[in-house]
Amino acid sequence: MFRNAFNRVWQTLVHALRQGTSPKKLALTCALGVVLGIFPVYGSTTLLCFGVALALRLNVVVIQAVNYLLTPVQLVLLIPFMQGGIWLFGWPAIPLDLAVLTTRIETDAWLLVRELGAVVGGGVVVWMLVAAPLVFVLFYGLNWAIVKWQNRQGVGDVTR
């Protein structure tokens, strides 16, 4: 299943190159797709990628394809991002035991919602700390790899 998804994304990237997308623009699109695709608020990445692609005039199909490919990675990173926020801000951990959560919802649901919102916010802060350097590393690494691949395959114009 993952191989099929990867192949579809690969074909989308190759198609974009053949349509004249520059390696730099494709590398930026993929780098932002990866970084936005691991944003620690599940369900928000589609809108984030769409908005960034429109604002920066990037290929919407490519950024969404990369975003969707990273959904399993996003799910795996949700808890570490939030635990990092808890650690960074020194907050007490919220137990994820169903019985404890049920009791807390029954006693003071609003307090639990506020605490969970703060934990998600802490996860977003940790994501921002990771995202800033990650986008640069991915951009330059992907640009180099795309130009190398393009030179080897003879696909498109590498001078743009």
ChimeraX attribute file (.defattr): number of C-alpha atoms within 10 A of each C-alpha:
attribute: neighborCount
match mode: 1-to-1
recipient: residues
	/A:1	6
	/A:2	9
	/A:3	8
	/A:4	9
	/A:5	14
	/A:6	14
	/A:7	12
	/A:8	15
	/A:9	21
	/A:10	15
	/A:11	13
	/A:12	17
	/A:13	23
	/A:14	17
	/A:15	14
	/A:16	18
	/A:17	20
	/A:18	14
	/A:19	11
	/A:20	14
	/A:21	20
	/A:22	20
	/A:23	25
	/A:24	18
	/A:25	18
	/A:26	24
	/A:27	24
	/A:28	23
	/A:29	26
	/A:30	27
	/A:31	25
	/A:32	25
	/A:33	29
	/A:34	27
	/A:35	24
	/A:36	26
	/A:37	30
	/A:38	23
	/A:39	25
	/A:40	27
	/A:41	15
	/A:42	13
	/A:43	11
	/A:44	12
	/A:45	22
	/A:46	17
	/A:47	12
	/A:48	18
	/A:49	26
	/A:50	17
	/A:51	14
	/A:52	17
	/A:53	20
	/A:54	12
	/A:55	9
	/A:56	11
	/A:57	11
	/A:58	21
	/A:59	19
	/A:60	16
	/A:61	17
	/A:62	23
	/A:63	29
	/A:64	25
	/A:65	22
	/A:66	27
	/A:67	26
	/A:68	19
	/A:69	19
	/A:70	18
	/A:71	18
	/A:72	12
	/A:73	14
	/A:74	23
	/A:75	15
	/A:76	13
	/A:77	17
	/A:78	19
	/A:79	15
	/A:80	15
	/A:81	25
	/A:82	24
	/A:83	19
	/A:84	18
	/A:85	22
	/A:86	21
	/A:87	14
	/A:88	13
	/A:89	12
	/A:90	9
	/A:91	14
	/A:92	10
	/A:93	12
	/A:94	14
	/A:95	9
	/A:96	8
	/A:97	8
	/A:98	9
	/A:99	10
	/A:100	12
	/A:101	15
	/A:102	11
	/A:103	11
	/A:104	15
	/A:105	14
	/A:106	10
	/A:107	11
	/A:108	10
	/A:109	14
	/A:110	12
	/A:111	12
	/A:112	15
	/A:113	13
	/A:114	11
	/A:115	16
	/A:116	14
	/A:117	12
	/A:118	17
	/A:119	24
	/A:120	21
	/A:121	18
	/A:122	23
	/A:123	26
	/A:124	21
	/A:125	19
	/A:126	22
	/A:127	23
	/A:128	15
	/A:129	11
	/A:130	13
	/A:131	20
	/A:132	11
	/A:133	11
	/A:134	15
	/A:135	20
	/A:136	14
	/A:137	13
	/A:138	18
	/A:139	21
	/A:140	15
	/A:141	13
	/A:142	20
	/A:143	21
	/A:144	15
	/A:145	14
	/A:146	21
	/A:147	21
	/A:148	14
	/A:149	13
	/A:150	18
	/A:151	13
	/A:152	9
	/A:153	9
	/A:154	11
	/A:155	16
	/A:156	19
	/A:157	15
	/A:158	18
	/A:159	7
	/A:160	10
